[in-house]
Amino acid sequence: MDHRSEITKLFSFIFVWLITCSSLLSQDNYGKYTFTPAPDVWYNSVDGVRLGIRVLGEHEGSFKDGPHRLDAGLWVGTNFPDNPISYYLSFTEPVRSISDFGEEGSVQAVSSIRTGFSSHSLSLNKRWQDGFNELRYKEVSASFSQQKMYDVAYRPYPIQWSSGWKSLAGIEFMLHNESDEKTFELNLDFQQNLNPESPSFSVLNAEIWNKLSLNEHFGLALRVFGGFTSDNTAPEFLYTASYAQPINWLGNGISRAKGTLPTSWLDNGLAQISGSGNLRGYTDTQYSDLSVAGFNSIVALNTEFEFPNPINSSLKNGMIGEFVFLKSYVFADVGTVFEDNPVLLDAGVGLQFSINIPDFLGKPRGFALRYEIPFWISEPDAGKSSFEFRNLIGFGAVISL
């Protein structure tokens, strides 16, 4: 296949770069290097049961913020498809000259070939922290990546994907500010395709989350999202009203490949992969039709008003109360996908079960599973009613703070 020679060149460069970076940094302050393996089992309809091993590597005593940080995995598909072996590798190296306590600068290499998608990237990352407070920080990342979808069999909706190589230069910025009463986060992400052999295009995503604690029992959460792409943008970066961009489905094991989640659940709007506009009432409408290419632009506002429930109250009083949550809320969404389409509104009620164990930098780490009933939408498809029983299972939080 044509991706093999490109991968070999890039992979060779990555490891030469890693060896060079490693030789520049002294490890006198850390213990020996250790590997922590763990078995891994997953399923999709192409690989069948996928068996593998995940490995974390770090120096003893570094607590996941030291040098030579490794996160890798290797798998084999028991259906033995055309490409049964897949891998993921991430290697992070702090850069001492731009690092301080809580304010690390680092270089990171990520390479993977799995579920029909080949992706390889290098990035330079920098974090600034407010003293010892890990919940008040800024981060910026500049990256270059090459990626290609090479096996359409893994994609539940092939029309949403292009097949050529993309060479993407990107920059991301994050601002996070959290206290007992309020959490605010801003994310900006810009990418530009530089590959001269494919159409040039740009993608800009902007997202703001704001969560307010009204009192001990009630809360209000707001999310604003804007996504904008240029002409000729590859379809995996386009938008629907309800779902994440197809490129972002690869970041979640549930949605990474066809068959893990029943495609029929997506066809009839029962399942939603969070992201993009997150207009929850429109999963089974023309504005979130996964069988056609998406829209170039979208803006949306998601709101949730949280109210108490007895199960979550019991969890709070237990040992796991800081990590396990059952949130009950009413929600309303408003947005538009432009291109001569109307303003779309919906409203409903939902439950969200989530597990969150923050990492060493205080960032959320876990998963969220939602059951939501969008009982009203403003723009139903022809022959449908605005008031109608609709329900969905959502994977990932709409407002994840």
BALOTI-334756 format. One line per 5 residues: number of its first residue (from 1); for each residue x, y, z of C-alpha. Coordinates in Angstrom, 2 decimals. Example, Ala and Ser with C-alpha at 12.3 -4.5 7.8 and 13.67 -1.06 7.14 Angstrom:
BEGIN
1 = 12.30:-4.50:7.80 ~ 13.67:-1.06:7.14
This chain:
BEGIN
1 = 0.00:0.00:0.00 ~ 1.20:3.54:-0.74 ~ 1.26:4.60:2.91 ~ 4.05:2.17:3.84 ~ 7.03:4.14:2.46
6 = 5.77:7.40:3.94 ~ 5.33:5.78:7.34 ~ 8.79:4.24:7.26 ~ 10.42:7.62:6.55 ~ 8.47:9.44:9.24
11 = 8.87:6.67:11.80 ~ 12.66:6.64:11.28 ~ 12.78:10.39:11.77 ~ 10.69:10.18:14.94 ~ 12.98:7.69:16.64
16 = 16.18:9.52:15.65 ~ 14.60:12.63:17.13 ~ 13.65:10.79:20.33 ~ 17.15:9.42:20.84 ~ 18.63:12.89:20.31
21 = 16.22:14.50:22.80 ~ 16.87:11.80:25.39 ~ 20.64:12.27:25.21 ~ 20.32:16.00:25.96 ~ 18.66:15.52:29.36
26 = 20.17:14.15:32.56 ~ 18.17:11.63:34.60 ~ 20.13:12.03:37.88 ~ 17.00:13.00:39.85 ~ 14.98:9.88:38.98
31 = 15.07:6.17:39.65 ~ 15.29:3.39:37.13 ~ 13.00:3.27:34.12 ~ 9.98:1.00:34.52 ~ 7.38:-0.46:32.16
36 = 3.83:-1.17:33.33 ~ 2.01:-3.56:30.97 ~ -1.71:-4.29:30.91 ~ -3.83:-6.55:28.66 ~ -6.31:-4.89:26.33
41 = -9.38:-6.38:24.62 ~ -11.79:-4.58:22.28 ~ -14.13:-5.34:19.40 ~ -15.05:-4.02:15.99 ~ -16.68:-5.75:13.04
46 = -13.52:-5.78:10.86 ~ -10.90:-6.95:13.38 ~ -13.35:-9.03:15.38 ~ -12.10:-9.39:18.94 ~ -8.93:-7.31:19.06
51 = -6.36:-8.63:21.53 ~ -3.36:-6.64:22.64 ~ -1.21:-5.11:25.31 ~ -0.82:-1.54:26.55 ~ 2.45:-0.36:28.10
56 = 3.18:2.74:30.16 ~ 6.81:3.70:30.65 ~ 8.31:6.21:33.11 ~ 11.11:6.72:35.61 ~ 10.42:5.68:39.19
61 = 9.53:8.68:41.33 ~ 8.58:10.88:38.38 ~ 4.80:10.54:38.95 ~ 4.06:10.77:35.21 ~ 5.69:14.19:34.84
66 = 9.31:13.11:34.31 ~ 11.39:12.40:31.20 ~ 10.90:9.64:28.62 ~ 7.14:9.22:29.16 ~ 5.80:6.38:27.04
71 = 2.26:5.27:26.23 ~ 2.13:2.44:23.69 ~ -0.08:-0.40:22.53 ~ 0.08:-3.31:20.11 ~ -2.93:-5.35:18.96
76 = -3.92:-8.19:16.64 ~ -7.38:-8.66:15.11 ~ -8.63:-12.22:15.53 ~ -10.64:-11.98:12.28 ~ -7.22:-11.55:10.59
81 = -8.27:-8.82:8.12 ~ -5.90:-7.44:5.46 ~ -3.99:-5.53:8.16 ~ -4.41:-7.53:11.38 ~ -1.61:-5.81:13.35
86 = -2.19:-2.32:14.74 ~ -0.23:-0.09:17.12 ~ -0.25:3.21:19.00 ~ 2.82:4.99:20.37 ~ 3.13:8.28:22.25
91 = 6.47:9.51:23.61 ~ 6.82:12.77:25.57 ~ 10.10:14.43:26.52 ~ 10.27:17.56:28.73 ~ 12.46:20.41:27.47
96 = 14.39:21.73:30.45 ~ 15.13:25.16:28.97 ~ 11.42:26.04:28.77 ~ 10.19:24.15:31.85 ~ 9.63:25.04:35.49
101 = 7.70:23.49:38.36 ~ 4.12:22.98:37.14 ~ 4.95:24.78:33.88 ~ 6.40:22.09:31.68 ~ 7.49:22.56:28.10
106 = 7.76:19.34:26.13 ~ 8.09:17.73:22.74 ~ 5.82:14.82:21.89 ~ 5.78:12.24:19.11 ~ 2.63:10.23:18.39
111 = 2.39:7.49:15.78 ~ -0.41:5.02:15.14 ~ -1.76:2.68:12.50 ~ -5.06:1.19:13.61 ~ -8.66:0.77:12.45
116 = -7.79:1.76:8.87 ~ -6.24:5.10:9.81 ~ -2.57:6.09:9.70 ~ -1.54:9.12:11.77 ~ 1.88:10.49:12.79
121 = 2.61:13.79:14.52 ~ 5.22:15.92:16.27 ~ 4.25:18.71:18.67 ~ 5.84:21.32:20.93 ~ 3.78:21.94:24.07
126 = 3.97:24.54:26.83 ~ 1.94:24.94:30.05 ~ 1.73:27.93:32.41 ~ 0.26:27.41:35.88 ~ -0.91:29.81:38.59
131 = 1.55:28.93:41.35 ~ 0.74:25.56:42.93 ~ -2.87:25.66:41.73 ~ -3.21:22.94:39.07 ~ -6.77:24.06:38.31
136 = -5.69:27.46:36.93 ~ -3.51:27.11:33.85 ~ -2.92:27.95:30.20 ~ -1.53:25.64:27.54 ~ -0.41:26.07:23.96
141 = 0.62:23.40:21.45 ~ 2.09:23.70:17.95 ~ 2.07:20.55:15.85 ~ 2.66:18.99:12.46 ~ 0.97:15.75:11.46
146 = 0.50:13.43:8.51 ~ -2.63:11.32:8.34 ~ -4.53:9.15:5.92 ~ -7.56:6.90:5.93 ~ -6.33:3.82:4.03
151 = -9.01:1.17:4.69 ~ -12.63:2.24:4.23 ~ -13.92:-1.05:5.64 ~ -13.53:0.32:9.19 ~ -15.69:3.39:8.55
156 = -19.44:3.15:9.28 ~ -20.07:6.05:6.84 ~ -17.34:6.07:4.14 ~ -18.77:9.15:2.41 ~ -17.57:11.21:5.38
161 = -13.92:10.40:4.66 ~ -11.30:11.28:2.07 ~ -8.52:8.87:1.15 ~ -5.49:11.09:0.41 ~ -2.65:12.10:2.69
166 = -3.13:15.28:4.72 ~ -0.15:17.27:6.03 ~ -1.60:19.37:8.84 ~ 0.06:22.26:10.64 ~ -1.88:23.09:13.79
171 = -1.94:25.28:16.85 ~ -4.07:24.81:19.98 ~ -4.68:27.06:22.98 ~ -6.44:26.17:26.24 ~ -7.32:28.34:29.23
176 = -8.73:26.69:32.36 ~ -9.87:28.42:35.56 ~ -11.62:26.43:38.29 ~ -12.84:27.24:41.79 ~ -15.51:25.86:44.15
181 = -18.22:28.06:42.62 ~ -17.23:28.31:38.97 ~ -15.36:26.50:36.20 ~ -14.39:28.23:32.97 ~ -12.53:26.79:30.00
186 = -11.63:28.17:26.57 ~ -10.28:26.01:23.72 ~ -9.08:27.24:20.32 ~ -7.84:24.87:17.62 ~ -6.65:25.84:14.12
191 = -5.39:23.43:11.42 ~ -4.14:24.04:7.88 ~ -3.56:21.36:5.26 ~ -0.16:21.93:3.63 ~ -0.01:18.90:1.34
196 = 0.44:20.30:-2.20 ~ -0.96:17.09:-3.70 ~ -4.38:17.55:-2.07 ~ -6.74:20.54:-1.82 ~ -5.68:23.24:0.62
201 = -8.14:23.82:3.45 ~ -8.39:25.40:6.92 ~ -10.31:24.35:10.04 ~ -10.99:26.56:13.08 ~ -12.83:25.31:16.18
206 = -13.59:27.53:19.19 ~ -15.23:26.27:22.37 ~ -16.12:27.89:25.70 ~ -17.44:26.06:28.78 ~ -18.76:27.86:31.85
211 = -20.22:25.99:34.83 ~ -21.73:27.86:37.78 ~ -22.71:26.44:41.16 ~ -25.93:28.25:42.12 ~ -26.00:26.60:45.56
216 = -25.27:23.21:47.13 ~ -27.89:21.43:44.99 ~ -28.38:23.38:41.75 ~ -26.02:24.36:38.95 ~ -26.05:25.98:35.52
221 = -23.67:24.95:32.73 ~ -23.18:26.72:29.39 ~ -21.20:25.72:26.32 ~ -20.62:27.79:23.18 ~ -19.12:26.19:20.08
226 = -18.15:27.63:16.73 ~ -16.69:25.59:13.89 ~ -15.59:27.04:10.56 ~ -13.93:25.43:7.54 ~ -12.86:26.71:4.15
231 = -13.93:25.40:0.75 ~ -12.55:22.03:-0.31 ~ -12.21:20.86:3.31 ~ -11.86:17.08:3.63 ~ -15.24:15.63:4.69
236 = -13.88:14.15:7.94 ~ -13.48:17.71:9.26 ~ -17.03:18.86:8.40 ~ -19.93:19.25:10.84 ~ -23.38:17.92:11.56
241 = -25.85:19.50:13.97 ~ -25.56:16.75:16.59 ~ -22.36:14.74:16.19 ~ -18.65:15.31:16.61 ~ -16.62:15.78:13.43
246 = -15.81:12.33:11.97 ~ -12.07:12.88:12.56 ~ -12.80:13.15:16.31 ~ -14.65:9.81:16.39 ~ -11.19:8.21:16.23
251 = -10.37:9.51:19.72 ~ -13.01:7.31:21.36 ~ -12.86:3.52:21.44 ~ -16.65:3.35:21.19 ~ -16.73:5.20:17.86
256 = -13.25:4.48:16.44 ~ -14.39:1.69:14.12 ~ -17.55:0.17:12.69 ~ -19.31:-2.45:14.76 ~ -18.24:-1.54:18.29
261 = -21.37:0.58:18.42 ~ -24.26:-0.87:16.36 ~ -24.53:1.16:13.16 ~ -28.33:0.86:13.38 ~ -28.20:2.96:16.57
266 = -26.54:5.74:14.57 ~ -28.86:5.31:11.57 ~ -31.97:5.94:13.67 ~ -30.47:8.61:15.93 ~ -30.44:6.53:19.09
271 = -26.69:7.00:19.67 ~ -24.83:10.31:19.77 ~ -21.07:10.90:19.81 ~ -20.59:14.19:21.65 ~ -18.82:17.12:20.02
276 = -19.29:19.91:17.51 ~ -22.74:21.52:17.86 ~ -24.24:18.85:20.16 ~ -27.83:19.71:19.17 ~ -29.25:16.66:20.89
281 = -32.75:16.78:19.44 ~ -31.53:16.54:15.83 ~ -29.72:13.18:15.75 ~ -32.46:11.65:13.57 ~ -33.02:14.58:11.19
286 = -31.66:15.92:7.89 ~ -29.30:18.21:9.83 ~ -27.35:15.23:11.22 ~ -27.59:12.83:8.29 ~ -24.47:10.67:8.55
291 = -24.97:9.19:5.09 ~ -24.01:12.47:3.37 ~ -21.10:14.87:3.73 ~ -21.48:17.46:6.50 ~ -21.69:21.25:6.65
296 = -18.79:23.72:6.45 ~ -19.75:25.83:9.48 ~ -21.75:25.65:12.69 ~ -22.39:27.74:15.80 ~ -24.23:26.41:18.84
301 = -25.11:27.10:22.47 ~ -25.75:24.19:24.85 ~ -27.26:24.79:28.29 ~ -27.90:22.45:31.22 ~ -29.67:23.21:34.48
306 = -28.66:20.62:37.06 ~ -31.02:19.59:39.86 ~ -30.52:17.07:42.69 ~ -31.38:13.38:42.61 ~ -31.26:10.89:45.52
311 = -28.75:8.54:43.87 ~ -26.14:11.21:43.38 ~ -26.73:12.47:46.91 ~ -25.97:8.97:48.20 ~ -22.83:8.76:46.05
316 = -21.57:12.06:47.45 ~ -21.76:10.67:50.98 ~ -19.76:7.55:50.06 ~ -16.06:6.86:49.48 ~ -16.39:7.13:45.69
321 = -18.34:10.39:45.78 ~ -15.45:12.47:44.42 ~ -15.03:10.29:41.33 ~ -18.46:8.86:40.40 ~ -21.45:11.07:39.55
326 = -25.05:10.72:38.40 ~ -26.16:14.11:37.13 ~ -29.82:14.96:36.45 ~ -30.64:18.02:34.36 ~ -32.91:19.75:31.92
331 = -31.23:21.00:28.76 ~ -31.80:23.35:25.85 ~ -29.68:23.74:22.71 ~ -29.73:26.34:19.96 ~ -27.59:26.58:16.84
336 = -27.38:26.72:13.07 ~ -25.35:24.93:10.43 ~ -25.59:28.01:8.17 ~ -25.83:27.41:4.42 ~ -29.39:28.80:4.24
341 = -30.67:26.61:7.09 ~ -32.83:27.90:9.95 ~ -31.99:28.37:13.61 ~ -32.41:25.00:15.33 ~ -33.67:24.69:18.92
346 = -34.37:21.74:21.18 ~ -35.21:21.06:24.83 ~ -35.41:18.00:27.04 ~ -34.33:16.20:30.19 ~ -31.37:13.90:30.81
351 = -29.26:11.76:33.13 ~ -25.48:11.48:32.90 ~ -23.37:8.83:34.62 ~ -19.69:9.72:34.70 ~ -16.45:8.57:36.27
356 = -13.68:11.13:36.56 ~ -10.25:10.50:38.10 ~ -8.15:13.62:37.38 ~ -4.60:13.16:36.14 ~ -1.49:14.59:37.81
361 = -2.20:17.99:36.22 ~ -5.79:18.10:37.48 ~ -7.32:17.46:34.06 ~ -10.50:15.35:33.80 ~ -9.91:11.72:32.87
366 = -12.73:9.20:32.59 ~ -15.90:8.71:30.62 ~ -19.52:9.86:30.52 ~ -22.64:7.99:29.44 ~ -25.90:9.89:28.93
371 = -29.56:9.05:28.49 ~ -31.52:12.03:27.19 ~ -35.08:12.72:26.07 ~ -35.28:15.73:23.69 ~ -39.08:16.08:23.83
376 = -39.23:19.24:21.65 ~ -37.39:20.49:18.56 ~ -38.17:23.58:16.49 ~ -37.43:22.18:13.01 ~ -38.61:18.57:12.65
381 = -38.31:16.78:9.31 ~ -41.35:16.70:7.04 ~ -44.12:14.54:8.51 ~ -42.70:14.73:12.04 ~ -43.97:16.70:15.03
386 = -42.06:19.23:17.11 ~ -43.37:17.53:20.27 ~ -42.56:13.84:20.04 ~ -40.95:11.11:22.14 ~ -37.29:11.04:21.18
391 = -34.51:9.45:23.18 ~ -30.81:8.88:22.76 ~ -27.78:7.34:24.40 ~ -24.90:9.79:24.39 ~ -21.22:8.88:24.60
396 = -19.10:11.62:26.12 ~ -20.32:14.66:28.05 ~ -21.74:17.68:26.23 ~ -20.41:19.88:29.02 ~ -17.61:17.86:30.57
401 = -16.54:20.03:33.51
